[in-house]
Amino acid sequence: MLALEVIVAIGLAVLIGGLIAARLRVTTPIVLIPLGVLLGFIPAFREVELPPEAVLLLFLPVLLFWESLTTSTREIRRFIRVILLNGTLLVFVTALGVAVVGTWFGLPWIVALVLGAVLAPTDATAVSELAGSLPRRQRTVLRAESLINDGTALVIYALAVSVAVSGQQISPLEITWTLLVSYVGGVAIGVGMGFLGSLTLRIRMPLLSNVGLIITPFAAFLIAEVVGSSGVLAVVVCGLVMSRIAPRVARPEARDQAQSFWTVTTYLLNAALFVLIGLELQVVLRELPPSHLGLGVVFGVVVWIALIVIRALFIVITTTIIRTVDRRPYQRTLRASPRALVMAALAGFRGAVSLAAVLAVPTVLASGDAFPDRDLVVFVTTVVIVLTLGVQGPILPLIIRWARLPADDGIDEERNFAELAASRAAIEALPGIASELGVDDSVRDKVLAEAEQHVSVLEAAGAEEPDEETTRHKEQYNRLRLAALEVKRETIVSLRDEKRIDDIVLRRIQSQLDLEELRLTGRELE
C-alpha cells in the first residue's frame, strides 16, 4: 500500500503547492520542494527515494518529447550556433570547471569529473517551469539548449563513471568514437523515428493515433540506448521532426486530445519531480555523516557559484568571438544587450536529471571497495539543485525586469497576420467552393458576410490606430455571445438534472460550447 500512499501524497502536494504558488504568484518549484521536504518528516515516507531509472526512462522521454514538439524550430534554426555551443562545448567546460573545484575540496579527479558531468546540463523541466517569463528569444535558446545538453552530459558521465568503477583509462580515440556514435546515432534514430511516428498521426481513429504518439518517444529512446547512442538526442530530434510533419497529417480530434493529455501529463510529471527532489533531500541529509555536513554545504555553495561564473564567462567569451568574426548585417540583428547576457547567465537551472544521474552512481567499485565520497557527491548535487531552483528561480523575474528588454509582441503580430491571410484566402475561395458543392446563394452570402466581418475585425486589430467602432462592436459581440453560451450551459445542465437528456449528450454539447468560448476569448488551455 505504500506505493499508493506515496502517489496520493505526491498528488495532494502538487495540488496544494499549485494553489499556494498561484496565490503567492511564485513559480511552483519554490513551493513544491519544501512540501516534499515536509513529506519526508512523515515516518512512512522517510525511506522514499527518487528512482534514477524512473527519471531517465519514464519522465525524461515524455518531458523532452513534448518540449521538442512544442518549441519553435524556426527560432532554433535562427539561433542554432548559440544553441549548439551551449549544448555541447559549454557542457564540457562546465564539467571540467566543476571537477577542478571538486579537487580543491579533496575529491579524486575522476570522482570530481563525475560530479561535473552530473551538474553540467541545465534541466529542461526546471527551465520549463522557471523560465516562462523570459522573452521568446531567450526562452527558446534556453529550452533548446536544455533539450540537447543532457545527451552531452550523460556521455561524459558514463565515461567518467566507467573509469572510476573499473580503474581503466580510456584513450582519446575511444572517447571520440563514443561521442560520435552517441551524437550521430541519436540524431539518425531520431529522424527515422520522427518519420515513423508521423505515420501514426495519419490513423483516422483519434485514440489509436494518440496511443502511437505516446509510444513514439519511448521507442526512440529504447532503440538509441540499445545501439549505444544518445536516447535523449533521439527523443529530441524525433519530436522536432514530428513537429514539422504533424500540422499537415494529424486530424483535429487527435490534436485536441493530444493537447489536453500532454498538458496535464507533463504538468503532473514536472510537479512530481520537484516534490520528489524535496523528499530526496531528507534521505541525503540522513545518509551524509554529520562531520561532513558543514563541508558539504560550503562545497555546494561554491560549486553553485562556480556554475554561474563559468556560464557567464562562457557566454561573454563566445559572444565576443562571434561578434568579432561574424560582422554580417543579419548577425547584428541577433545580438543581445549586455543585460540580456547577464539574464542568460543566471538562467541555467539544474534539476531532476542531475539528481537522477548522481543517484545512479554505483555504490561500489569493481574491486569491491566503496565508491569514493559518493555520499558527499550526492549531497553537493542536491544542495546545488535546491540553490538553483530556490534562489535563482525567484531572482530571475527581478533580473528580467532589470534587463528592460523590448516588448516581445512578435507572436501576436504574426498570429494576426496569419489569421488575416487565412481569412482572405478563404473569402477568395468561397464562391468557387460553394459552386462546386452546390450550396444555395443565401447560405454562401451568409458565410461570406461572416468571413468579411471577421477580416474587418482583424484589420482593425492590426492597424496602428484601431477603428474604435469596429473594436467596440467586437467587444460587444463577444460579450453577447459569451452570455448566450452561459445560458446554453445552464439549460443543458437543467435538462440533465431533469433527466430529459443523458450525461453523454451533456458532455458532447458542453465540449462544443467550451471550444466556442475559447475561440471567442482567445484563451489557450493551460
VEXROKOL-966583 format. One record per residue: residue in one letter; x, y, z of N, C-alpha, C in turn. Coordinates in steps of 0.001 Angstrom, whole numbers, plus 500000, padded with zeros to 6 digits. Each point is the difference from the previous one (the first is absolute). Layout:
! residues N
AXYZXYZXYZ...
This chain:
! residues 526
M500824498782500000499176501218500000500860501270500000L501298499882500356500837501192500097500053500738498666A500076499248498890500073500648498682498767500859499751L498826499469500364498766500764499816499990501217500912E500476499853501218500058501123500928500925501089499477V501120499587499417500947500972499441499366500750498836I499302499267499136499350500639498847498980501032500464V499173499626500984498985500930500505500663501205500667A501045499748500785500682501098500704500647500965499013I500657499464498981500636500863498999498942500775499222G498886499323499673498926500677499295499419501151500805L499781499766501297499488501067500861501008501140500117A501293499643500094501037501029500081500013500854498733V499833499355498845499963500735498731498794500942499966L498847499488500434498781500817499997500127501188500951I500387499711501242500114501068501004501099500984499611G501144499458499536501106500868499599499629500905498845G499243499465499046499573500827498878499090501132500430L499087499705500931499088501037500506500765501071500778I500953499558500826500790500967500781500848500865499068A500637499373499009500845500739499067499189501039499228A498773499610499590499152500955499278499589501157500905R499732499671501265499585501054500941501153500960500300L501205499448500158501176500826500306500647500583498752R499539499537498822500551500445498714501491499703499894V500345498771500341501373499525499855499961498731499160T501162499575499507500059498778499211499810498785500907T499414498951499450499624498844500818501172499271500655P501189499877499363501080499277500686500365500597501350I499868501312500136500356500660501258499108499519501139V498781499591499677499073499495501013500073498482500105L500148499319498866499938498542499992501194499352500688I501184500555499865501176499404500650499854500017501522P499634501138500624499767499960501451498895499032500412L498948499886499173498947499038500322500553498573499966G500893499727499062500645498689499962500840499742501236V500693501038500466500782499870501240499074499693501174L498865500694500070499053499759501089499452498577499954L499747499480498787499542498617499894501023499036500576G501274500363499875501055499133500515499981499835501505F499302500897500720499900499865501454498963498951500407I499143499599499062499043498939500294500757498667500039P499925499257501099500816498777500142499860499035498827A498810499834499458499806499034498916500723500409498731F500305501303499858500630500496498768501495500257500159R500555499658501157501398500358500252500969499245499100E499593498857499520500901499208499150499652500089498516V499040500857499670499631500151498589501093500777499279E500499499459498900501058500637499239499568500174498550L500672500919499314499744500229498579500726498939499192P499290499061499364500678498947499237500673500585498767P501325499865499861500689500583498840499462499480498679E499699498696499948499528499438498738498627500554499620A499199500407500991498684500561499689500144501326499262V500956500817500435500218501283499332500584499799498609L501014499149499912500706499836498734499188499220498974L499118499113500447499282499142499063498517500321499887L499420500683500975498570500303499970499752501494499859F500496500780500941499743501433499992500676500689498816L501301499696499803500787500747499026499473499886498570P499718498800499474499492499936498622498706500782499798V499090499910500948498711500705499860500198501503500002L500754500505500982500162501438500150500801500597498844L501080499340499611500809500513498898499237499960498681F499214498951499799499248499857498756498986501129499855W499257500284501055498997501056499915500659501374499867E501125500206500688500722501261499861500451500210498561S500526498947499379500483500126498625498846500125499008L498870499362500309498827500115499126499432501414500000T500136500706501113499342501295500152500959501181499921T501274499757499730500938501110499885500002500525498569S500638501140499792500009500652498688501210499539499195T499753499213498956501116499549499152500598501176499222R499186500997499690500539501173499309500996500737500877E499650500181501258500906500698500911501243499163500274I499852498680500036501171499138500188500966500170498836R499489500009498773500875500204498840500655501375500052R499247500969500462500525501365500048501155500129500974F499909499321501133501033500111501030500771498682500176I500100499227498927500592498660500096501439500047500484R500744501026499621501406500075500401500127500115501516V499231500899500586500049500171501459499495498746500701I498941499408499469499425498807500624500998498845499998L500666499784498877500971498910499917501204500254500903L500460501241500054501134500322500882499625499748501464N498820500473500399499571499811501390499664498549500315G499490499274498993499586498627500238501130498986499937T501151500398499490501137499068499891501242500544500695L500580501056499435501270500505500539499857500507501428L498902500714500283499805500495501372499877498852500986V499423498891499579499875498835500881501388499462500358F500879499881498994501364499528500268500735500959500937V499903501291499703500692501000500820499475499976501432T498690499892500155499398499974501336500425498760500768A499994498848499343500396498755500665501445500090500488L500882500528499169501405500133500396500166501038501104G499264501116499892500105501040501022499539499514501363V498878499302500049499513499454501268500957498935500522A500589499223499090500975498982500420501202500646500682V500456501127499463501124500710500628499613500460501406V498803500557500135499521500420501327499926498790500938G499540498872499472499907498799500814501342499537500539T501047500120499199501331499591500472500496500922501111W499571501285499964500378500914501077499438499544501343F498855499320499949499365499513501229500397498556500311G501016499494499319500561498702500349499462498810499242L499130500199499020499496498866499231501066499497499029P500107498691499795500846499490498923499529500562498657W500943500164499062499660500659498741498821499340499288I500011498699499893498948499329499219498643500123500696V500008499988501335498746500193500751499503501434499820A500936500946500010499632501400499775499424500193498598L500518499238499025499476500084498639498583499426499921V499741498951500777498633499475500072499057501092500513L500417500708501049499195501102500528499792501076498936G501071500310499262499889501007498952499031499593498910A500059498730499596499089499517498957498552500012500482V499806499704501274498647499991500567499376501400499974L500813501017500315499485501362500136500172500841498741A500601499444498957500266500793498794498741500398499237P499001499123499861498858500379499154498944500809500751T499452500999499313498800500651500525498831499038499813D498976500177500804498907499028500034498781500536499261A499504499213499034498863500449499176498742500198500832T499772499145500998498789500129500808500048501260500859A501180500276500570500141501214500808499872501245499132V500610499964498819499905501136499075498552500247499623S499262498926499728498598500133499604499181500685501086E500290499695501268499224500557501102500449501406500378L501312500245499963500543501226500569500273501098498975A500129499627498721500387500987498986498826500465499156G498779499762500480498831500375499215499865501495499783S500569500809500907499881501452499866501083500607499124L500934499172499504501044500503499123499415500400498655P500599500997499336499590500299498620500195498786499103R499290500008498863499967498811499144501385499563499558R500846500944499593501330499639499509500791499260501058Q500122500589501195500787499382501060499385498675500456R498667499955500047499338498771500426500240498871499000T499953500318498712500216498975498975501411499462500056V500980500890500120501405499574500066500227499127501222L499459500426501132500202499242501237499311498642499936R498797499954499454499286498720499870500751499064499062A500421500512498851500704499153499032501329499512500555E500703500878500692501259499595500643499764498880501001S498941500140500799499698498993501013499587498672499378L499451500060498775499575498771499338501181499160499531I501088500653499587501113499235499417501168499805500956N500104500850501037501213499869500827499959498785500922D498812499446500240499930498758500782500775498881499301G499871499918498668500708498963499251501499500129500145T500524501224499913501437500234500163500453499630501401A499264500479500993500404499767501385499952498518500368L498987499278499521499876498594500361501102499146499366V500523500429498848501150499294499412501234500188500875I500256501253500411501135500268500889499822499243501310Y498785500011500505499692499312501256500284498501499891A499543499379498916500193498561499826501482499650499912L500768500807499278501439499749499880500697500169501352A499647501074500726500640500252501292499677498900501006V498735499583500053499619498929500925500688498702499628S500106499708498718500671498775499547501456499975500445V500689501123499832501405500075500420500107499877501521A499109500679500724500048499963501460499755498600500537V499067499269499401499652498665500490501047498972499621S500439500032498727500936498976499517501447500338500271G500301501298500096501382500413500191500815500004498722Q499397499634498875500710499969498723499857501339499297Q501091500438499383499997501253499282499372499819498615I499366501044499511499397499982498669500790500934499098S500382499507498830500816500776499077499167501093499344P500652501065499524499264501053499276499231499459498798L500547498962499348499305499420498851498687499357500428E500015499312501134498781499374500512498964501056500377I500470501082500599499083501082500385499363500612498758T500825500258498988499493500577498754498979499079499347W500311498706499965499086499040499381498670499929500763T500082500016501326498788499955500810499117501214499742L500633501178499940499242501215499728499387499975498606L500766499500499040499505499948498621498786499079499891V500128498802500595498878499055499965498790500588500721S500255500661501119498910500559500791499244501071499217Y500743500925499412499357501116499314499409499597498659V500830499420499130499535499645498660498891498958500077G500201498979500841498981498966500149498709500551500565G500106500870501020498802500582500599499214500841499011V500719500821499221499323500848499018499359499140498910A500728498998499498499472499147498926498761499238500461I500063499435501197498838499269500517498838500949500246G500292501201500488498941500980500219499290500383498716V500779500200498921499387500338498712499134498847499503G500556498771500067499239498836499541498725499790500787M500082500108501337498818499810500829499011501156499838G500520501188499663499107501118499762499087499741498808F500576499460498923499190499681498822499074498814500266L500509498996500717499139498853500329498861500415500928G500347500803500999498968500458500930498935500836499318S500405500730498958499029500817499278498956499149499293L500347498757499703499022499109499363498824499731500931T500261499957501314498903499753500943499017501162500031L500494501201499641499112501159499995498976499936498876R500267499146499008499072499861498875498840499049500322I500090499303501138498915499094500381498732500807500232R498906499557499436498759500772500044499302499947501352M500369499010500831499391499883501332500852500776501001P499476501104500561500806500875500842500683499293501176L499271499111500679500588499327501163501212499173499594L499889499224498939501114499167499560501139500858499463S499666501078499344501029500915499520500830500538501155N499342500349501100500724500533501155500733498911500773V499507498774499949500766498892500579501348499882499289G499964500078498672501248499969499238500912501158500348L499408501189500216500797501173500366500677499816501350I499304499369500945500566499779501333501145498988499951I499843498981499180501031498955499913501269500516499338T499868500937499076501118500424499152501245500424500776P499926500908500999501231500396500683500676498852500738F499216499099500581500601498854500695500695499071499015A499392499807498822500624499157498983501303500619499520A499996501312499770501220500683499563501098499883501053F499629500216501263500979499905501097500555498584500111L499102499004499908500403498601500143500968499586498894I499652500293498753500844499597498882501378500649500101A500030501273500347501278500701500121500856499398501105E499400499702501144500769499435501106500513498595499664V499210499221499271500411498639499639501240500017499127V500082500959499066501151500053499085501135500856500546G499854500505501221501075500768500620500018501467499634S498894500523499472499923501415499652499274500775501101S499865501294499783499352500852500990498491499921499872G499346499435501001498547499949500000499387501380500104V500673500893500713499497501363500153499940500703498647L501105499925499250500026500642498684498981499371499057A499857498687500081499034499315499140498586500515500265V499636500154501268498659500482500354499806501441499540V501011500839500236499888501415499635499872500170498487V500870499335499245499949500119498538498689499423499465C499559498899500576498722499402499602498863501004500185G499978500676501135498965500995500245500065501168499036L501205500471499688500156501115499073499525499628498598V500331498767499569499556499540498676498476499922499952M499410499433501042498543499846500015499281501344500104S500651500981500637499366501316500102499873500663498641R500873499620499062499904500549498646498942499271499163I499829498701500262499099499189499182498569500012500535A499851500030501319498682499825500626498922500954499497P500292501304499822498918500894499572499352499613498675R500714499260499153499450499624498702499210498692500039V500300499126500950499412498654499952499083499679501172A500186500661501148499190499659501176498570500507499840R499052499228500535498588500372499923499647500933501165P499028500905499790499657500962501058499637499335501325E499202498901499941499596499334501243501211499462500749A500952499439499257501201499453500623500842501113500614R500099501129499292500777501118500542499387500518501297D498674500093500025499324500499501196500219499057501179Q499888498703499743500260499012501062501452500081500481A500921500077499041501425500014500345500349501219500842Q499474501160499619500287501223500746499557499871501452S498796499508500206499483499852501364500809498971500787F500264498846499371500719498943500698501406500430500389W500754500527499034501394500342500275500115501181500942T499061500935499940500047501143500919499884499536501447V499021499148500274499814499499501368501152499077500402T500374499092499109501035499010500329501332500655500308T500437500917499133501302500629500218499988500890501240Y498862500632500280499919500798501220500157499111501232L499300498869500006500081499082501140501413499449500168L500614499586498896501349499435500083500995501042500480N499911501210499442500892501080500433499845500271501494A498757500167500417499735500333501396500424498867500927A499713498757499610500381498853500824501511499928500181L500744500356498955501465499982500111500481500966501075F499402501170500072500437500971500998499638499541501413V498856499362500150499650499447501317500986498902500382L500357499147499046500947498915500266501387500533500333I500378501133499412501280500616500357499991500397501469G498882500572500459499892500339501417500056498780500890L499331498920499602500065498747500757501426499467500049E500676500077498864501366499471499918500950500768500897L499739501280500205500871500811500854500058499434501408Q498872499500500492499983499370501326500908498781500036V499894499155498989500801498770499950501484500339499944V500359500972499173501405500383499836500561500524501312L499234500815500699500465500549501273500255498900501029R499148498978499998500183498920500973501201499121499664E500292499847498704501093499110499608501364500653500125L500065501338499968501294500672500098500475500013501452P501246499597500269500518500052501373499931501421500553P499615500165501265499876501352500578501271500826499870S501161499341500053501263500734499901500204500631498632H499302499478498987500152500524498638498924501016499632L499066500247500915498868500853499667500444501430499674G500814500588500868500478501363499769500816500097498726L500894499020499800500813499972498788499114499886498764G498987499159500081499115499803498854499246501261499626V499522500745501007499270501235499717500918501027499334V501202500182500568500956500949499407500388499555498596F500273498729499842500343499413498708498884500282498979G498760499755500416498867500216499097499847501454499598V500159500919500951499880501429499694501090500436499029V501227499527500224501116500368499113499767499453498591V499542498765499900499722499421498676498877500769499310W498968500362500745498893500777499436500499501324499432I500832500691500764500575501270499518500873499752498776A500769498906500045500870499673498870499180499758498732L498857499349500118499144499752498835499532501312499370I499625500950500834499549501297499479501154500741499333V501171499986500653501164500717499461500457499375498683I500069498676499965500423499313498772499045500315498859R498712499940500268499007500286498956500119501449499530A500164500920500936500114501415499641501241500252499152L501143499461500420501242500188499234499885499386498611F499408498814499928499869499333498703499133500835499060I498886500506500507499098500802499166500697501269499518V500719500661500894500696501239499618501090499717498971I500796498949500227501112499696499095499490499582498622T499041499081499966499495499535498695499272501114499259T499292500839500737499318501130499355501007500962499398T501064500285500728501045500900499493500664499428498754I500298498711500021500640499368498845499075500033498785I498729499663500200499052499998498887499857501394499400R499907501014500858499830501360499498501262500493499290T501159499509500427501250500400499355500162499334498632V499634498736499926500202499229498768498885500255498988D498765500033500473498852500115499107499395501399500105R500261500814498988499501501374500012498909500223498950R499361498930499572498925500125499023498852500836500575P499319500769499145498854500794500492498948499153500703Y499748498782499455498998499135500621500422499616501422Q501310499746500178500492499612501312499772501108501027R500077501251499533499797501115500920498576500022500568T499051499502499209498614499974500480499797498975501102L500929499044500141499862498952501005500701500349501314R500710501103500001500800500325501182499111500345501197A500431499499501152499278500270501247500714501099500776S499241500725500797500575501069500814500803499407501159P500905500781500597500757499491501161499100499521501140R498899500705500221499092499576501067499327498679499661A499710499795498721499409498726499585500993498863500204L501295500270499805501022498972500226500087499649501484V499877500991500861499986499732501444498810499112500350M498849500310499419498794499210500238500206498558499541A500621499806498829500248498653499491500958499237500905A500960500701500590500967499344500882499341499479501272L498965500692500469499336499608501246498836499044499778A499760499624498745498839499157499693500370498530499842G501189499618500430500406498601499861499585499163501199F498780499496499974499468499242501136500400498524499908R500264499405501162500223498549500089498799499376500679G499736498723499665498792499389500533500073498504500124A498904499337499668499835498576500276500959499122499216V500395500422498792500933499179499223501333499874500731S500483501103500553501252499958500762499867499105501227L498857500108500686499802499179501191499893498523499635A499295499704498908499876498604499568501356499424499627A500814500801499324501322499523499590500897499718501212V499969500897500976500884499800501158499528498826500853L498686499772500067499499498852500757500324498682499303A500242500067498683500347498793499245501480499658500093V500778500831500659501423499693500183500124498723500825P500795499022499558500113498725500732500505500212501422T499592499102500879500441500097501394501356499331500227V500384499050499121501272499294500164500768500010498684L501316499854500101500861499918498825500150498547499572A500643499804498875500231498637499511500841499196500982S500850500692500753500861499335500978499242499560501252G498758500477500150499214499692501190500023501097501039D500873500994499815500057501128500925498824500941499753A499689500798501011498913500970499859500407501111499031F499028500506499273500267501113499085500437501205500833P501147500594499688500552501068500852499070501212500094D499727500417501229499269501251500278498648500073499289R499362498864499800498714500018499282498953500813500755D499911499830501321498994500738500775500213501506499891L501274500425500005500302501428499891499604500532498628V500281499230498960499639500411498633498482500131499870V499264499048500559498534500061499948499487501217500765F500566500256501163499563501132500814500288501326499301V501184500150499442500363501244499309499073500234498813T499720498942499250499084500134498863498629500474500459T499505499453501090498687500400500515500007501450500452V501066500414500664500111501398500447499968500945498798V500753499656498959500044500849498803498627500087499345I499295498880499907498666500004499394499055500893500791V500029499866501326499121500813500847500333501482499848L501275500329499907500408501400499853499584500562498644T500168499211498933499619500514498680498488500210499903L499230499087500595498550500120499938499452500989501027G500599500000501194499466500810501086500539501404500074V501168500254499389500589501345500030499957500640498616Q500546499302498997499986500563498655498580500154499466G499134499038500357498624500069499507499291501283500396P499969500346501302499329501256500395500726501251499495I501325499914499818500757501173499560499760500304498526L499761498960499192499910500182498548498967501055499586P498770499991500547499045501055499596500523501407500280L500737500157501106500585501314500309501048500378498962I500798499021499585501031500257498983499344500342498661I498899499334499687499297500273498742499493501444499984R499446500452501130499534501390500062501178500969499919W501104499628500650501200500855499965500569500084498593A499908498921499233500572499963498649499282500951499051R498733500326500292499224500950499185500076499656498508L499684498758499696500010499576498606498759500533499285P500094500218498694498829500504499266498842499016500062A498794500529499868498796499164500058500054498922498911D499647498788500391500050498860499077498590499760499453D499608500824499000498655499878499443499996499382498614G501120499384499632500102499397498670498974498907499764I499741499187501022499043498897499852498603500539499716D499584501039500730498674500571499782499881500588498596E501046500678499549499972500584498659499920498909498934E500801498941500172499992498916499021498668499258500017R499408499855501189498702499330500080498941500797499250N499997501322500205499020500834499302500220499946498486F501271500035499590500325499919498573499526498680499399A500249498894500711499623498682499486498489499851499921E499289500452501043498539499904499984499409500851498874L500590501184499788499516500882498946500237499390498624A501204499450499779500312499380498708499105498795499742A499785499172501053499154498813499836498554500393499711S499499501034500678498617500427499798499805500586498598R500961500796499544499901500558498650500036498897498942A500874499000500204500064498890499051498678499241499964A499375499837501182498719499291500062498905500783499269I499993501330500166498996500825499326500133499887498479E501245500011499511500227499883498565499548498639499467A500168498960500825499686498648499537498541499621500189L499277500708500890498632499587500345499029499945498814P499979501001499104499049499900498881500201498750499153G501261499692499688500274498804499211499637498726500733I500314499956501297499678498815500808498484499825500091A499297501109500206498530499936500096499400499470498706S500566500422498881499505499527498713500239498505499818E501185499548500393500334498574499875499113499147500889L499676500502501188499201499225500946498504500163499784G499613500890499108498583500224499759499293500689501140V500704500899500695499431500709501149499094501131499507D498863500186500659499076501078499638500670501366500162D499571500955499176500591501337500030499827500663501363S498854499780500627499745500637501302500975499501501063V500286498705499963500958499437500961501398500527499708R500365500037498701501318500514499618500168501449500447D498975500812499776500099501421500361500107500185501509K499318499147500768500079500100501460501406499679500494V500592498934499466501359499618500405500994501075499576L499815500545498780500894501065499531499900501237500893A498803500348500403499813501184500849500703499815501350E499868498816500590500680499727501276501512500047499837A500496499431498887501451499994499765500521501412499781E499253500815499262500429501376499758499974500828501277Q499034499741500859499953500683501294501214499622500845H500355498723499972501176499547500742501269500668499473V500108500154498668501166500663499408500077501456500442S498857500677500035500006501407500422500467500147501441V499621499054500851500449500027501397501511499781500075L500518499042499229501429499727499992500786501193499461E499471500638498959500679501170499450500043501137501005A498939500150500742499972501046501026500985499704501113A500117498710500368500934499619501068501441500218499579G500300499816498699501366500150499519500374501409499644A499036500914499959500282501383499630500698500731501139E500817500990499621500697500788501012499001500781500854E498933500486499360498941500691500719498702499225499776P499681499059500878498823499145499805498721500808499868D499112499503499159498685500602499825499188499790501274E499683501092500693499323499890501293498634499343499866E499292500331498929498659499442499841500065498488499764T500941499568499145500143498563499731500418499256501253T500937500589500741500461499368501241498871499899501013R499205501063500096498880499993500939498965498946499610H499735499915498707499045498987499536500499498595500287K501302499799499826500565498671500279499836499647501473E500295500961500886499867499740501432498543499712500365Q499086500787499442498585499769500281499542498637499472Y500465499676498798499654498705499395500487498853500885N501249500096500474500559498936500836499257499882501325R499678501156500614499281499958501270498627499359499833L499330500356498924498672499445499756500067498503499733R500963499574499175500134498579499695500359499194501241L500902500545500852500398499300501220498821499873500966A499196501057500082498818499943500855499013498945499486A499844499953498678499111498995499411500515498588500254L501329499827499938500591498685500272499730499567501433E500056500962500930499745499665501401498553499559500197V499077500661499296498591499594500069499835498589499450K500678499695498906499934498657499421500507498961500996R501126500316500689500561499055500979498984499722501103E499439501065500544499029499831501083498797499176499531T499587500209498746498831499285499474500271498514499874I501164499635499433500268498571499799500241499292501325V500577500717500985500174499390501323498638499768500647S499098500967499849498644499834500549499281498826499338L500174499868498679499390498879499293500553498673500495R501283499972500310500598498777500559499434499715501381D499905501057500832499474499819501356498542499540499981E499271500438498988498607499587499867499864498635499325K501146499388499690500063498668499372499359499965498614R500043501158499315499455500053498644501076499732498958I501285500151500383501118499622499125501006499211500817D500812499212499303501000499164500661501275500813500256D500824499510500945501276500663500279500899500032498770I499912498988499156500820499971498792499651501178499095V498708500253499863499559501137499189500488501309500611L499909500105501332500474501197500702501467500258499686R500834498966500143501436500189499808500343500398498569R499316499400499023500292500321498602499645501452499678I498833500443500453499613501391499736500903500950500774Q500324499629501242500859500841500828501375500172499369S500520498938499404501295500077499332499963500989498841Q498909499975499231499858500951498895499921501438500512L499264500196501082499879501342500576501337500489500545D500766499090500607501316500377500529500931500452498881L500016499255498897500850500369498862499592501353499427E498699500252499968499513501286499497500441501137500924E499960499766501315500433501031500935501490500279499852L500801498945499848501431500193499802500268500799498728R499222499732498952500186500740498750499664501479500187L498951500282500746499585501383500196500958500771500907T500482499350501047500861500680500972501461500006499594G500399499060499110501404499927499599500881499347501035R499389499450501064500800499337501019500458498640499497E501156499549500539500499498674499701499909499154501251L499898498697499803499988499094501149501328500075500717E499974500080501319501234500075500776500212498714500753
